[in-house]
Amino acid sequence: MIIEFMSAALEASSPDSLEIAKIVGAGIAFCIGAYQYNKAQVWKRVEFVASEMRTFFDDEAARAAMTMLDWRRKKMALYKYRGEDDFEQVQVDYAIVASALGTNPEVQYDKVQSAIREIFERYLEFLARFEGFIVAEVVEQNDLTPYLDYWVKLLAGSDEHSPEATKEVLPQLWRFINFYGYKDVANLIARYEEIKPEFKS
């Protein structure tokens, strides 16, 4: 009915009116196409972010690092991240984590400390990767907020619920970040939260 009405109206119109109608119609079609394209792109981006975050939170090393940051003391299968059948339970606390994140190249680290260093290196590599996605405009900053908000606040030292981690682990962790050149990690955190001045290089 509507199509028939528009056809009849166009037939009754002058040539100029027909040209204007064609231009308006093309403009409307373009806007609809652009809207559908943008909607599809947003959906693809959302799916991409969700997939990357699943990989991040399912990664044994990343999960171990977050556990060590979130718990003052916890018994955990520290070597599980290697994909081996090593489920030895190790008591890990903030003091052990801080000691493992040293920056003196002359220091020899024991089995526990070496594992913790490897775990945090992988964790930081994930965060650096997320910053790379933002810089490359693959994702937008706000896309990551729901997933990383808690961890960003904790790493920036602005989480009031984690005073012990802020005091006992973060100073050494940030020395590790700065010493080994994880600039993308610092840039990512700074996008969302002001990093405590004492943590900056």
N, C-alpha and C positions, 0 to 999 in steps of 0.2 A: 504494500500500500504506500509506504513512504517513498520507495524507489520510484513507483509510478507517478507519485505526486511531483517529485523532483524532476523527473524526465519531462513531465508536462509543463512545469514551470520554465525549464530551460528552453523548450521548444517555443514558448511564447515570449522569450526574452530577446532583446536586441543583440547583435554581434558583440558589442562592447560588454554587455552584461555577461555574455557567455565566456568571454576571455577572463573577466574578473572572477567568475565562478570557478573557472579552471584553476586560476592562480590560488584562490582561497582553498579549493579542494586539495591542491597539491601541498599547500602549506599545512593543512590539517593532517594529511597522510604522513607528511614528514614528521610532524610533532608526535603522532601516534607511534610511528616507527622508532623515533628517537627514545620515546618513553619506554617502549617495550625492550629496546636494546639495553638501555640503562638499567632497567629492572632485571634483565637477564644477567648483566654484568655484576650487579650487586649480589644476586643470588649465587653466582659462581664464586665471588669473593668470600661470601659467608661460608660456603661449602669448603673452600680452600682453607680458611682460617680454622674451621672446626676440625678438619683433617690434620692440620699441622699441630693443633693443640692436643688432639688425641695421641699423636705420636710423642709429643713432649711429655704429657702426663703419664703415658704408659711406659716410657723409657725407664729402665731399672736405675740407671745412674742418676737421672734427673730427679726421680722420686726419692732416691736415697739422699741426695743433696738437700732437697726440701725437708725431708724428715729431720736431718741433722740441724737445719736452721730452725725448725719449728719446735723441736724437743730439746729441753735442757740436758736430759740424759735418757738414753733409750738403748735397749738391746736390739740389735738388728743383724740380718744376714748381710754383712758388709760386702761380701765378694760375689753376691748373686748377679750383679750387673755385668760380670764378665761372661755370662752365659754358660758357666761351668756348673757342675754339680757340687758346688762348695757352699753349703748352707750353714757354715759355722756362725754361731751367734757371737757378736762382739758388743761389749758395752761401750757405747760412744757418748761422750759428753762434750760440752762446749770447749773445755780446755784441750782435749785431744784434737778437736777440729782446728782450733786456732794454731796449735803446734804443728799440725800437718801442712798448714798453708804458709809456711815460711818462704822467704825470698832469698835466703843465703844459698848460693849455688854450691858451697863447700859442704853443706850439711847432708848427711846420709839419713834417709828416712826408712823406718822399719816397715813391715808388711802392712800394718794398719794405716799408718800415715800415708804410705804410697797409694793405697787404695782410695783414701779420702781425697788425695790430690787429683787422682784420675777422675773421680766422681765429680768433683767441682769443676774440673776442666771441661768435662762434657756438658755440665749444667750451664756454664758460662758460654759455651759454644752455641747452645740453643738460644740463649738470650741475644747473643750477637747476631744470630741468623734472623731473629724477629726484627731487629733494627734494620738489617739489610732489606727485608721485605718492605718496610715503611719507606726507606730511602729510595728504593726502586719503584715505589708507588704500586706495588703489587697488592698491598693492603693499606688501609688507613689506620691512623693511630688509634682511633676509637674502637676499631674492630677487635683490638687485643685487650682493651680495658676489662671486660667482664672476666677474662681468664687470668690476667696478670696483676690485677689491682692489689690484692693482698701481698703478693710477693714483691711488687715494686715498693710498696710502703715499708715492708720489712727491710729490704735491701737499702733503701734510702735512709733508714734510721728514724723514720717518722711514725712507726707503729708503736703506739703507747702500750700495747699489750705484750710487747716483746722486749722489755728493758734489759733482760739478761743477755739475749742474743745481740742486742745493740751494743752493749758494753763489752762482752767477752769474745764475740766472734767477728762482728762487722769491721772493727779497726784492722784486724789482720787480713780479713777477706778483701778489703779495699786496697790494702798494700799489695796483695797478690794481684788484684785486678789491674792496678796501676803499673806495677813492676813488669808484668808480662804483657802489657799492651792491649788489654781488652777494652779499647776505646769505645767500640760499638755498644758494649754493655753499659758503660757510663752514660753514653748518649741516650740509650733506650730509657734508662731509669730517670734521667734528667727531663725527658719529655713529659713525664707524669708527676714527678715529685722532686722537690729541691733536695739534693743530696747534702747531708750534713757537711759543713765546711771542713771538719777534721778528717773526713773520709776522702777528700779530693787530693789529687797529687800536687 
